[in-house]
Amino acid sequence: MLLVAASLAGLAGIGISVYLTVVHYTALPLVCTTTGAISCERVLSSPFSVIAGSGLPTSASGIIWFSFSAALAAWQLAGRFSLRMVRLYLTWSAIGLATVIYLVFIEIVQLGAICIWCSAAHALVVLTFIIALTRSIPSPVEKDGEEGGSEAAH
């Protein structure tokens, strides 16, 4: 069940990231408030909205991160469970979590504004990390020396 949630989180994250990337490159209006502390426009038009001055929006990296995350979850859902895969998934989700912590800091401290779309993507990364962390805790069977296990054990 956790892997189904992780797969769905990945798909939702891809959707949000694609939307924000399309908004970045087109004249499509952004569906978000622009007043007060919640201002997607202020966040998404800031210099921090692109990767190191490259012109590539951070949401494009979100497409890649969520795609790989969903693929890792789906791979495990398909029965290709291994301790190595669990560790890779935890490492990948920890990288995402570290990135989210940095981006939230930028939003709050540097920009003084929060983007609701970004926050939704951030919440999906946190959910993915929690699932990966939960799955990385060995079941009693694994503690007895067996590598791997079943979805039911995780």
PyMOL commands that set and color helices and strands:
alter all, ss='L'
color gray80, all
select helices_A, chain A and resi 2-25+40-44+47-49+58-77+83-111+116-136+140-143+151-153
alter helices_A, ss='H'
color red, helices_A
deselect
rebuild
show_as cartoon
